[in-house]
Amino acid sequence: MVRKRGEHGVLILTAVFFLSFTLLVGNYYRLAFYSQDIPAADFSSKMTLEVGECQGTIYDRNMKPLTNSETKHMAAAVPSALNREDTARYAEDKEQFYRDFEKGEPFVFTCTDNALESEGLTVFEVPVRYSEKQTARHVIGYLSDNKGVDGIEYAYDSILRNSFSENSVTYTVDGFGNIMIGDGKEVFRTKAYKSGVVLTLDRDIQEICEKCGRNIEKGAIVCADIKTGDILAMASFPSYEPDNIAESMNDERCPLIDRALYSYSVGSVFKLVTAASALEQGLGGYVYDCGGSIDVDGKLFNCHKLDGHGLQTMPQAMTNSCNTYFISLSRCLDMKKYRQMATYLGFGRENYLCAGITGSGGVLPTEKELGVPAELANFAFGQGKLTATPLQITQLTCAIANNGEMPILRLIKGLTADGAEIGGEKNPQLSKVMSEKTAKELQKMMILAVRENERSKAKSRKISVGAKTSTAQTGKYDEKGEELCHAWITGFFPARQPKYAVTVLIEDGGYGNDAAAPVFREIAEKIRELNSKKGS
C-alpha cells in the first residue's frame, strides 16, 4: 500500500509540473509576441468606398450629351483626417454632413465645386443622369431600380450600365479598423460615362421643336434629313417627369405615350399619295369642275367649300385642298397600282427604330375594301379606315423632297467607346418609290399650296417652304356636339434645295392651317436661324 501511494504521488507531481510548464511557456510567447514593435500593416486590410455611379451617355449626332449633360461634385471623407468645420463648408447638406461625420466612419457627401482635396478628402465630378430641362424625354426613356424600362434606356440597357461604372477610393485599414492615412489611398476615376449610344437626333433642332411645340396639349413633331432619313428631332406632347412616373400614369392626357409612334386619321395630306399615283399613271393633266359635292353610288361627299371651287387642275386642287377633285381622280386610277403606291411610301408598314421604339404600321385598307366605291372615295382624301403615324407622314415628305428616293427613317447612328469615335455606323438605305419627274411636280404643288394660298399660316418671309395641311375627321365629338379633328401639316424646306422634312400633328387640334401651320413655320424659321449662326 505504501508503494502504490508513492507512485501516485510521483504521477501527480509530474502532471502538475508539465501543466505549469505549458502555461509558463504559453505566457512567455504571448508576452514576447505583443512586446515586439510589429507594424500595424501586418494586420492591415482594405476598405473601398464607392462614390457615385457614372452610367454610359446617350449622345446626339454631334456627340453632344443628351444625358449626363450636367455634373455634380461628390467627396469621400475620412473624419479622423479632417477638421469638421473646415470640411463642412463644402457640404451641400450640412446637417447630413454633421450626422455622418460624428459616426467616425468614412462616408460620401455631395459637395461644392470648390472643395479642395487632401489626404482625408477625395473629390469626384459625377454626371447627373437627367437635367432639369431634359430634352428628348420620350426618346431617351426612363429607369426603374436602375434599369432601363423605356426608350433608349431600355433598348441599350446593358451598354449604358456596364461594369466598372463606379468611382471609388480604397483605403488601408489597420487591425483595429482605423484608416491608415499615411499609407496612401487608391483612387479609381471611372470613364464609363464616355461610352454609350449615338443617336441621329440633333440636340439643337430637338430643342427648337420642343420649344415651338410648347403649347401643344397633345401631339407630336418629327423632323428628318430628307437625304439620309436621319430623325433630327422627335418630340411628343405632353412630356413627363422621369422621377414622378406615377403622376404621369394618372394623367388623363397620357403623357407617357410617344405620339410620334402612334397612328391617327390622316386627312388631306394623303392627297399627296393620290396625286403621286395619278402622275405615275399619266393623269397629271386631269381637270374637274368642283360644285361643292360629289355623288358616289348614292352617297354624297361634300367639299369643305360647300359652294365649290369650280374648274380645278391638280396643282389648284392641291392648293385649295379640294376633296371632290381627288375623289373624282381616284375613280380614274388603277386601284391596285394606287394602293401599291401607298405601300411603297410606307403606309401600312411599321417603322422599326430600335428595340422598344417602333412606329405603328397604322391601317392601310385592303384591295377588297377599296373595291367599295365609298371606301375608295374616303381613301382619296385620307379619310375612312386609313391611319398613319407622324413618322410615316414624314417619310412620305422625305420621298417627295428627295426626288423620289425615300430613305428608311433611322434613330440610331452607332455606338461609342470614348465619346469621340462612332462605331457600327451604317449607310443610309433608300428606295426609289416614284420618278424624279413625279417628285418634282409634287414639290411644286406643295410650294404653291403655301405661296398661292393667301390664308396659309405656313408662309414665312424668312424662308421658303413647301407644305400640305390637313384637318382629319375622327368621328369623335366634344360636349358641344362638335366633331374633334386632328390638325396636321407636313412639309419641307428650303423650297429650292430641300434639306429638312417636318411633320406636326396636334391631336384634336382642329384645323391644320390654324393650329399646326404656325408651329411648322416657326420651326422652319428657327432652324434657318440656327444654320445661319453655324454658317451652314
Residue pairs with C-beta under 8 A, 6 or more apart in sequence:
40 174
40 175
40 176
40 180
41 172
41 174
41 180
41 183
43 174
43 175
44 172
44 173
44 174
44 175
44 180
44 183
45 172
45 173
46 170
46 171
46 172
46 173
47 106
47 170
47 171
47 173
47 179
48 168
48 169
48 170
48 171
49 76
49 106
49 107
49 108
49 168
49 169
49 170
49 171
50 108
50 166
50 167
50 168
51 74
51 75
51 76
51 108
51 122
51 124
51 126
51 166
51 167
51 168
51 169
52 74
52 108
52 124
52 126
52 166
52 167
53 126
53 146
53 165
53 166
54 68
54 126
54 127
54 165
54 166
54 167
54 190
54 192
54 193
55 67
55 68
55 127
55 129
55 160
55 161
55 165
55 192
55 193
56 156
56 159
56 160
56 161
56 162
56 165
56 192
56 193
56 195
56 196
56 197
57 65
57 66
57 67
57 68
57 127
57 160
57 193
57 194
57 195
57 196
57 197
57 419
58 65
58 66
58 67
58 140
58 152
58 153
58 156
58 160
58 196
58 197
58 199
59 65
59 66
59 196
59 197
59 198
59 199
59 416
59 419
60 66
60 198
60 199
60 201
60 202
60 203
60 206
61 198
61 199
61 200
61 201
61 202
61 230
61 232
61 413
62 202
62 203
63 198
63 416
63 419
63 420
63 422
64 203
66 135
66 136
66 140
66 199
66 201
66 203
67 127
67 129
67 130
67 140
68 127
68 128
68 129
68 193
69 128
69 131
70 127
70 128
70 131
71 125
71 126
71 127
71 128
72 110
72 125
72 126
72 128
73 110
73 111
73 112
73 113
73 115
73 123
73 124
73 125
73 126
74 108
74 109
74 110
74 111
74 123
74 124
74 126
74 167
75 90
75 108
75 109
75 110
75 111
75 115
75 121
75 122
75 123
75 124
76 106
76 107
76 108
76 121
76 122
76 124
76 169
77 87
77 100
77 101
77 106
77 107
77 108
77 109
77 120
77 121
78 106
78 119
78 120
78 121
78 171
78 179
78 181
79 101
79 102
79 103
79 104
79 105
79 106
79 107
79 120
80 104
80 120
80 178
80 179
80 181
81 118
81 119
81 120
81 121
81 179
81 181
82 101
82 118
82 120
82 121
84 98
84 101
87 97
87 101
87 121
88 94
88 97
88 98
88 101
90 111
90 112
90 114
90 115
90 116
91 97
91 109
91 110
91 111
91 112
92 109
92 110
92 111
92 112
93 109
93 110
96 109
97 109
100 107
100 109
101 107
106 171
106 179
111 123
113 125
115 121
115 123
116 123
117 123
119 181
119 185
120 181
122 169
122 185
122 187
124 167
124 189
126 167
127 193
129 143
130 140
130 242
134 140
134 242
135 203
135 206
135 207
135 210
136 199
136 201
136 203
136 206
136 234
136 235
137 236
137 239
137 240
137 242
138 151
138 234
138 235
138 236
138 239
138 258
138 260
139 151
139 152
139 199
139 201
139 234
139 258
139 357
139 411
140 151
140 152
140 153
141 148
141 149
141 150
141 151
141 152
141 153
141 154
141 155
141 356
142 148
142 149
142 150
142 151
142 153
142 242
142 245
143 149
143 153
143 242
144 245
146 161
147 157
147 161
148 154
148 155
148 156
148 157
148 160
148 161
150 256
150 356
151 356
151 357
152 160
152 197
152 199
152 354
152 357
153 160
154 355
154 356
155 354
155 355
155 356
155 357
156 196
156 197
156 354
159 195
159 196
159 197
159 415
160 196
160 197
162 192
162 195
163 192
164 190
164 192
165 190
165 192
165 193
166 190
167 188
167 189
167 190
168 187
168 188
169 185
169 186
169 187
169 188
170 185
170 186
170 187
170 188
171 179
171 180
171 185
172 179
172 180
172 183
172 184
172 185
173 179
173 180
174 180
191 418
194 416
194 417
194 418
194 419
195 415
195 416
195 417
195 418
195 419
196 415
196 416
196 419
197 412
197 415
197 416
198 412
198 413
198 414
198 415
198 416
198 422
198 425
199 411
199 412
199 413
200 225
200 228
200 230
200 231
200 232
200 410
200 411
200 412
200 413
201 231
201 232
201 233
201 234
201 411
202 232
202 233
204 530
205 223
205 232
205 233
205 527
205 530
206 232
206 233
206 234
206 235
208 233
208 523
208 526
208 527
208 530
209 221
209 223
209 233
209 235
209 502
209 523
210 221
210 233
210 235
210 239
211 526
212 221
212 519
212 522
212 523
212 526
213 219
213 221
213 235
213 237
213 504
213 519
216 237
216 506
216 509
216 519
217 237
217 238
217 253
217 506
217 507
217 508
217 509
218 237
218 238
218 253
218 259
218 506
218 507
218 508
219 236
219 237
219 259
219 504
219 505
219 506
219 507
219 509
220 234
220 235
220 236
220 237
220 258
220 259
220 260
220 262
220 390
220 503
220 504
220 505
221 233
221 234
221 235
221 237
221 260
221 390
221 502
221 503
221 504
221 505
221 519
221 523
222 231
222 233
222 234
222 235
222 260
222 390
222 391
222 393
222 394
222 502
222 503
223 231
223 232
223 233
223 234
223 394
223 500
223 501
223 502
223 523
223 527
224 230
224 231
224 232
224 394
224 395
224 398
224 407
224 409
224 500
224 501
224 502
225 232
225 407
225 499
225 500
225 501
226 397
226 398
226 401
226 402
226 407
226 492
226 498
226 499
226 500
226 501
227 402
227 405
227 407
227 428
227 499
228 407
228 410
228 428
229 395
229 398
229 407
229 408
229 409
229 410
229 428
229 429
229 430
230 410
230 413
230 428
231 353
231 391
231 409
231 410
231 411
232 500
234 258
234 260
234 391
234 411
235 260
236 257
236 258
236 259
236 260
237 259
238 251
238 253
238 255
239 255
240 248
240 251
240 255
240 256
241 247
241 248
245 256
248 255
248 256
249 256
258 357
259 390
259 505
259 507
260 359
260 389
260 390
260 391
261 351
261 357
261 358
261 359
261 360
261 389
261 391
262 360
262 389
263 360
263 361
263 362
263 363
263 387
263 388
263 389
263 392
264 387
264 388
264 389
264 472
264 486
264 505
264 507
265 382
265 383
265 386
265 387
265 472
265 473
265 474
265 486
266 382
266 383
266 386
266 387
266 388
266 393
266 470
266 472
266 488
267 381
267 382
267 383
267 470
267 471
267 472
267 473
267 485
267 486
267 488
267 512
268 321
268 323
268 381
268 382
268 468
268 469
268 470
268 471
268 472
268 488
268 512
269 382
269 393
269 396
269 468
269 469
269 470
269 488
269 489
269 490
270 379
270 380
270 381
270 382
270 386
270 388
270 470
271 317
271 318
271 321
271 326
271 380
271 381
271 382
271 468
272 318
272 396
272 400
272 442
272 445
272 446
272 468
273 341
273 342
273 345
273 347
273 396
274 326
274 329
274 330
274 333
274 338
274 380
274 381
275 314
275 318
275 326
275 329
275 441
275 442
275 445
276 341
276 345
276 400
276 434
276 438
276 442
277 333
277 337
277 338
277 341
277 342
278 284
278 286
278 314
278 329
278 332
278 333
279 314
279 434
279 437
279 438
279 441
279 442
280 337
280 341
280 434
280 435
280 438
281 333
281 334
281 337
283 329
283 332
283 333
284 314
284 441
285 313
285 314
286 313
286 314
286 329
286 332
287 311
287 312
287 313
288 311
288 312
288 317
288 322
288 324
288 325
288 328
288 329
289 308
289 310
289 311
289 312
290 303
290 305
290 308
290 309
290 310
290 311
290 312
290 317
290 322
290 324
290 325
291 308
291 324
292 302
292 303
292 305
292 306
292 307
292 308
292 324
293 300
293 301
293 302
293 303
293 306
293 308
293 324
294 300
294 301
294 303
294 324
294 327
294 328
294 377
295 301
296 327
296 331
296 373
296 374
296 377
297 373
297 374
299 373
299 374
299 377
301 323
301 324
301 327
301 377
302 323
302 324
303 309
303 322
303 323
303 324
304 321
304 323
304 471
305 320
305 322
308 324
309 316
309 317
309 320
309 322
309 324
309 325
312 320
312 322
312 325
314 325
314 329
314 445
315 444
315 445
315 448
316 322
317 325
317 326
318 445
318 446
318 448
318 449
318 468
319 445
319 448
319 449
319 452
319 453
320 453
321 449
321 468
321 469
323 380
323 381
326 380
326 381
327 377
327 380
327 381
329 380
330 338
330 376
330 377
330 379
330 380
331 373
331 376
331 377
335 367
335 370
335 371
335 376
336 367
338 370
339 364
339 365
339 367
339 370
341 433
341 434
342 348
342 364
343 349
343 364
344 406
344 431
344 433
344 434
345 395
345 396
345 399
345 406
345 433
346 392
346 395
346 396
346 406
347 362
347 364
347 386
347 388
347 392
348 361
348 362
348 363
348 364
349 361
349 392
350 358
350 359
350 360
350 361
351 358
351 359
351 389
351 391
351 392
351 395
351 409
352 358
352 359
353 359
353 409
353 410
353 411
353 412
354 411
354 412
357 411
359 389
359 391
359 392
359 409
360 389
362 386
362 387
362 388
362 389
362 392
363 385
363 386
363 387
364 386
365 375
365 379
365 384
365 385
365 386
369 375
369 385
370 376
370 379
375 384
375 385
378 384
378 385
378 386
379 385
379 386
382 470
382 472
383 472
383 473
390 503
390 504
390 505
391 409
393 488
393 490
393 503
393 505
394 409
394 490
394 501
394 502
394 503
395 406
395 407
395 408
395 409
396 406
396 490
397 490
397 491
397 492
397 501
397 502
397 503
398 406
398 407
398 409
398 501
399 405
399 406
399 433
399 434
399 439
400 439
400 442
400 443
400 446
400 492
401 439
401 443
401 466
401 492
401 498
401 501
402 430
402 439
402 498
403 436
403 439
403 440
404 432
404 433
404 434
404 435
404 436
404 438
404 439
405 430
405 431
405 432
405 433
406 430
406 431
406 432
406 433
407 428
407 429
407 430
408 428
408 429
408 430
408 431
410 426
410 428
413 422
413 425
414 422
414 423
414 424
414 425
414 426
415 422
415 423
415 424
416 422
416 423
417 423
443 466
443 492
443 495
443 498
446 466
446 467
446 468
446 491
446 492
447 464
447 465
447 466
447 495
449 456
449 466
449 467
449 468
449 469
450 456
450 458
450 459
450 465
450 466
450 467
450 491
451 459
451 464
453 459
455 513
456 467
456 469
456 513
456 517
457 513
457 514
457 517
457 518
457 521
458 465
458 467
458 469
458 489
458 491
458 513
458 517
458 518
458 520
458 521
459 465
459 521
460 521
460 524
460 525
462 524
462 525
462 528
463 493
463 494
463 524
463 525
463 528
464 493
464 494
464 495
464 496
465 491
465 492
465 493
465 494
465 495
465 520
465 521
465 524
466 491
466 492
466 493
466 495
466 498
467 489
467 490
467 491
467 492
467 517
467 520
468 489
468 490
468 491
469 487
469 488
469 489
469 511
469 512
469 513
469 516
469 517
470 486
470 487
470 488
470 489
470 490
470 512
471 485
471 486
471 487
471 488
471 510
471 511
471 512
471 513
472 485
472 486
472 488
473 483
473 485
474 483
474 484
474 485
474 486
474 508
475 483
476 483
476 484
476 508
477 483
477 484
478 484
484 508
485 508
485 509
485 510
485 511
486 505
486 506
486 507
486 508
486 509
487 504
487 505
487 506
487 509
487 510
487 511
487 512
487 514
487 515
487 516
488 503
488 504
488 505
488 506
488 512
488 516
489 503
489 504
489 512
489 513
489 516
489 517
489 519
489 520
490 501
490 502
490 503
490 504
491 501
491 502
491 520
491 524
492 498
492 499
492 500
492 501
492 502
493 499
493 500
493 502
493 524
493 527
493 528
494 528
500 524
500 527
502 520
502 523
502 524
504 516
504 519
504 520
504 523
505 516
506 515
506 516
506 519
509 515
509 516
